[in-house]
Amino acid sequence: MSARKKQFFSSISVTFMATIIGALLTINFTFLKKLEIAAKDIRVTALQPPEEQSKDIVIATINEETVAMFPYRSPVDREFLANLIKILEIKGAKAVGIDILLDSPTEPKKDLMLKEAIKNSKIPLFASYTNTPEIVNEEQLAYLNEFVPKDKRAAANFATDPFDGTVRWIYPGEDKTGMPLSFPRKAAEISGIKTSNEENISIAWRPKLNPETPAFPEYPAHALGVLPAEWFENKIVLVGAKLSLEDRHRTPFSLIDDGWEGRMPGAIIHAHATSQLLENRQPFEITDNSTFLICLLMALIGMGIGLAKKGIFFSVIGGLISTTLLWVISFVGFPYGLPMIPLVAPTITLALSLWMMDLIIGKAERQQRKFVQGAFSRYVAPAVVDKLVENPESLIVKGVKQQTTFIFSDIAGFTTLSENLSSEKLSTVLNEYLDGACKIVFQHGGTIDKFIGDAIMAVFNAPIKQADHIERAVKCALDLDTYCEKFR
């Protein structure tokens, strides 16, 4: 196999190896996966084009002002919740979701009022439910089962990222443990929309219209009675706490916000997921296919940079420029409809590709450079060696017809001299003479073709072209003559 073919197949192998390793590293290694997710989160939370405020979902928030109306903060006053349900019935709400876990008794009279309000609600209603042992014990679960009818239950759990506890996916519910449909799926079912119990469906977070306008209309729960009915008519109303330390969960927005967006109340998270299901909005996903495809592209770029054979500095600069372009295009293009593309995996792939190309091709180049320097340094001027190293193609094997100038030098009476000197002395004198003569040839850019005993054969205009080779040779001959007279 020719050297070119071997180099080609080696480069293709490098490309595929770098692609597979780069993609699999990011898919399987926690740290790298977190970096990829962070790059995705920044685009999703900070760069999405703004959308109008939701017209389907309203949040009734139980805030600090609300709880200040009652003698105790927690649990939320049951009579207040019962009256809230009746108010929303009157105002024509499409459905009510109560994101408050009713797992323990309070005042018996008020408990009964809320229990009856839930049971006899004139509009679709669902309330938070969970049977997760870490959240409710057996006693609390028994009370919850007795308080909330089975058809009114909605799982309030969240699907969180095990790496950092961030809520990323829609919790489906409806599992073997007896968990009902999740809050978002229950709301979608009431709206006549069928949903899948597939896990790990990413939440398509609804972008805000502007920093001052929340994605969903929010009203204090204690003010609902005096607000216009059209604000709630035919809308899904989610009732939940918006308190400083309670029922708040880490979201991808935590990368850019440490307030209500970064640690979001549960009801608002449910609103984002519900809105996604109602509007059939698809989340921005980084698929394995896209990861491998972009990684392959970056590996090919790395292969191209390596094949250019411009040295390690060129490879580093080329890699940095390519990586920067990938990240800039991804971030700038995302708001204009560019799909969510991976960034960390392709960056690693490009680095691997450049490194492996340097190992394979760079090593061969270095060996070739070493060979050229070793083979020619004794016979060719250093400047000529450097040019041969930079352009080894000039060392063509086939014959070429061209004009050259030769110098032949010879020591007169060398045979007689060699007969009168010992071999050691003769070797010392001859080597000293030849070293000096060769230096002069090199100074003029000549190439030593061969030594024949005491004779030197030098050539100009080969292997490197020299337009002034005749002048170089004549000047070299004159300098050699002067040197020889002094040496004699």
N, C-alpha and C positions, 0 to 999 in steps of 0.2 A: 504494500500500500504506500502511495506517495506521501510525502510530508504534508502536502496541502490537504489531502483527504483525511489523514490522521488528525490534523488540527481541526478540520471541520467537524468530524464526528466527536472529537473530544469536547468541542464547544457546545454541540447539541446536547451531549450528556450533561455538561455543566448546567445548561439551561433548565433541563428537566429536574435535575437533582436539587438545584436551588429553589425551583418552584415548589416542589413537594415539601422540602424541609421548611421553607419559609411559611407556607400555608399551614402545615401541621403544627409547627411551633406555636402559632398564634391561636389555633383552635384548641390545643391541648394544654398549654402552659398557662397557669392562672395569672401570673403577673402580666404576661404579654396580652392575654385575653382582656384583662382589665384596662390596659392601655388602649386597645382597639375599641372597647366599649366607651371609654372616656372620650375618644375622638368622635365617636358617633353621637354621644350625648350632647357634646358641644354644638354640633350642627343641628340636632333635633330641637334643642331647647333655646338656642340663641339665633339661629339663622333661618328658621322656617318663615315663609311669608305670612303676614298677619291675616287673621280671619275675623269675620263679623262675630259678635257675641252670639252664643247659642240661643236659638228661639224655641228649643224643645225642653230644656232643662233649667230649673230654678233651684238655687240653694237657699234654704231657710236656716240661718246660722244661729246657734245658741252661743252667744258671746258673753263677755264679762258683764255687760249691762244686763243681760238676761238673767244670769245666775244671781246677780246682786239683788234681784227682786224677791228671792226666797231665803228662808232661814238657813238653808244648807246648800252647798254647791253640788254635791253628788250624793246619791243619784239625782238626775234632773227631776224636778217636781212632776209627778205623774198626772196630776189634775191639769197642769199647764199643757202637757202633751195631749191629753184627751181633748181639751178645748181647741188645741191647734189643729187636730184632725177635723173637727167639726167646722172650723173656719175655712179650711181648704176645701171641704165638701161644698160649702156655700159658694165659694169663689170659683167653683167649677174646675178644679185641678183634674188632670187626666189620671194621675196616680200619685201616691205618696209613699216614699221610702224613708223609714225611720232608722237612721244609722246610730242607734243607741242600744246597747246590750241590756235587755231587761232580765237580768239573771238573779236578782235578789229583791226581797220585799222592802217596801218603805212604809208609808202610812196606809193601813188596810183600806180605808175608804177611797183614797186616791188611787191605790192600785186597782181596785175594782172598777173605778171609772175608766181608767185607761184600758183595762182588759176588755171591757164591754165596747169601748170605742173602736178598738182594733177588730174585735169579732164582728161587730155590726156595721162596719164602715160601708157607706153607700158608694164609694169609689174604690178601685183596686188599691190595695195597701199591702206593704210588706215591711217586715222589721228585721233587724239584725239578728243573726243566729250563728252559733258555732258550737261544735262539740269537741273542739281541740282541748286536750287535757291541760296544756300549758296556759290556757286562758280561763277555762271554767272547770271547777271540781264537780264531783258527782252530785252534790247537793245543789249547786248552782244550775247544773244542766237539768236536773229534775224540775226545778222551779221554772226555768226557761221553756222547757217542753210543755209544762202545764199552762204557762201564761200566754204563749204565742201559738195560735193554731197552726197546724202543719202546712196548710196551703198559704199561710201568710209569712212563712219563713224565707229568708234570703241570707246566704252565707256572706258574712262580712269579712272573711279572711282576705289577705293579700298574698300574691305570689311574689316573693322577694328574691333578690339575687343573693345566693349563699356567700358570695365573696365580700360584699359590702353592705348587705341589708337593704339595698335600694329596691323600691317597688318598680318592677319593669314589665310584668306580664299580667294579663287578666286572669284572675283566679276563676276556674270554671265551676267549681263545686260539683254537686251531683255525683258523689263518689260512693264507694262501698261502705264507708263509715256511717252513712245516713245523712251526710251533709246535703242540704238542698242546693238549688241553683244559686249562683253567686248574685250579688246585688246587681251588677250590670246585666247579666243574662236574664234575671227576673224582670227587670225594667223593659228589656227588649221583648221578652215573651208577652208582657202585658200590651205592648205596642204591635203585637202580631208578627214579630220578626223571629224566625227560627235561628238558633245559634248552635255552635258546635261545642262539645265538652273537651275539645282539644286543648292540651296544656301548652304553655309557653307561647301564647299569642301576645306579642308585644303590644303595650298600650300606645296608641297613636295620640300622643298628647296634643290637645287643641291649643294652637298658638293664640296669644292675646292680640286684640286689635291694636292696642297701644299699652304702654306701661300703666296708665291710669284705669284702663277698662279691663276688668277680669274676664276670663273666657266664658264664665257663666254668671248670669245676674245673681247677686247675693243680697239678701234682705235679712235684717235682724228678726229672729223668730217672734220676739215679743211685740213687733210692730206690724205683723201680718194683718191684724184686724182692721187697721186704718188705711191699708194700702189698696190701690185700685184692683178690682177683680180681674181686669184684663191682663194684669201682670202674671196671673197664675192660671188663667183659663186655658184648658186643654194642654197643660204642660205637666211634665213629671217634676214633682217637688221633692227634693231630697233634704231631709231634716238631719242636721248633725252639729256636733260641737266645733266651735272655732275658738278654742281657748289657748292660753299661752303654753301650757305644758301637757295638755291632754289630747289623746287621739291624733297624734301627729306622726307622719311617716316620711322617711327619707325618699326623695325622688331624684331623677336625673338632673333636675333643676338645681340641685345642691352644688353643682360645679360652678354656677354663676350667681347663685342667690342663697343667702343663709337665713332668709325669712320665711314667709308663708308659702313661697314656691318651693324652696329647697326642702323644707319639712312641712308637708302639706296635710291638712286635715283629711280624715278618711272619707268624708262625704264628697269632698271635691275630687279626690282620686276616683271614687265611684262615678262621679259625673263625667270625667274624662273618658273612662272606659265605656260608660253607657252611651255617650255621644258618638263614640267610634262605632258601636254596634248599630245604633239607629241610622247613622249616615253612611254605613258601610265604608268608612274610611280605612284605608290600608296603612299599616305601620311601615316605617322606613326600616328595612331589614338589610343586614349584610349576610348574604347567602354564601354557602360553601362554594357554589359555582362561580359567583362573582369574585370570591377571594382567589380561587385558583386562576381565573382568567386574568385578573390584574397582576397577580404574581408572575404569571407567564410573560406578560408584557414587559414587566420590569426586569425579569431575568434576561429577556432578549436584548433589552437596552444595555444591560451589564455585559452581555456577550459582545455586542457591537463595540462598546467602549474598550473591552479587552482586546478585540481583534485589531483595533486601531494601532496598538503597539506603540503608544506614545509615552509610556512610563507611568510610574505610580502617581506622580503629581497630577497628570492628566486624568487618570482614573478617579482619583479622589474628587477633583473639581467636577468632572463629568457626573459622578455619582451624586454629589451635593446638589448640582443644578437639576438633575432629573428628579431627585426626591423633593426638592423645593417646589418644582413645577407641579408634581403630583398633589402635594398638600394644598398649594394655592388654588389650583384648578378645582379641587374637591370642595374647598370651603367657599370659594367665590361662586362656583357654579351651582352649588346646592340650592340656594334661594331661587334660582332660575330654572329649576326642574331637573338638574343633574341627579341621577340616582345615587343612593347611598352606596359609596364604594369603600372598600377597606383601605386603610392607610398604613397601619403598623406592619401587617404581614408583607405587603409589597416592598416596604422600606427594608425590612430584614432580608427579603429575597434579593433585592438589588445588591445589598452589601455582600451577601453570600456569593452571588454570581461574580461580582468583581474580585472577591477574594479567591474563589476557585479558578477563575480565568487567569489570575496572576500566578497561582500555584502551577497551573498546567502550561499556559503559553508564556507567562513571564519567566518561568524557570527555563524553558527552552530558549527564550531570548537571551537570558543571562548566560546560559551555557554557550550559546553561539557567540556572544560578545567576548566571553572569556577565551574561546577558541581563536577568534580573530585577533584579539590582543596578543595571545600567546604565540600564535603562528607568525604574525607579521611584525611584532614589535622590534625584532632584531634586524629586520630587513627593510622596514618602511618607516618613514618619518612619523613622529607622534601625531602630527596634524592629519596625516593621511590615514593613520590607524583610526583616529577618531571619526573620520568621514566614513570609513569602511564599517565601523561599528554602527553608526547612525543609518547607513544605507548598505546593508549586506548584499542587496540585489546587484550591486555594482560588481560583485565577484562572480561574473558569469563564467560558466564552464566552457561554453562553445568558443571556437576561435573567432576573432574579429580582426578585420583588416583595417589598420589605421596607421597614421604617421607617428612615429616615436623617435626619440633621440637616445642614443646609447653612449655610455662612457666605458672604455676598457682601460684599466690601469694595470701596470705590471712593474715589478722591481727588477731593474737591470742588474745582472750578475747575481741573481738570487741563488743559483745553483752553487756558484763558487763560495758565496757567503755561508750557505748551509753546510758546506763541507768543512769550513774552518771554525764553526761554533758547535758547542755541545747542544744536544737536543733540548735540554732545559732552557739554556740561554736563547736558542733559536726560537723556541715557543714563546718565551717572554717578549722578545723583540717583535716577533711577528704579530702577536696579539695586541701589543701596544700600538703598533703601526696601524693595524686594521681598525682598531677602535677609533683612533683619531680620524682616519679616512672616512669611516662610516658616518661619523658625526657631521663631517662636512657635506657628505651626500644628503643626509637627512635635513641639514640646514637649508638646502636648496630644494627640498621636496622630492628628491629622487628616491627610487626604490632599488634595493640591492637584489639583483636577480640571482647571482650565485658567486661563490668564492671558488677559485680554482688554484689551490695552493696559495701563492702570494698575490694572485691576480683577483681583481674585483671587476664584476660586470654590473653596471647600474643602468637603470632605464628611467626615462622621464616621459610623462604623458600616459602612464599606465601604472597601476590600474585606475587611478583617478585622472580625469581629464585635466590638462594644463595647457591653456592657450599659448603661454610663453615658454613652452618646454625647451625650445632651442636656446633661448637666452639663458634659462636656468642651467642647462647643461654646460654651456660655454663658461659661465661664471663659476660653476662648480669645478670644472676642469682647471681653471686658473687658480682657484683656491687650493685645489689638491696639489698642484705643482708647487705652490709656495710652501704648503705644509710638508711635502716630501723633501724639499731642499733643506728645510729646517730640521726635519727628523733625521735626515742623513748625517 
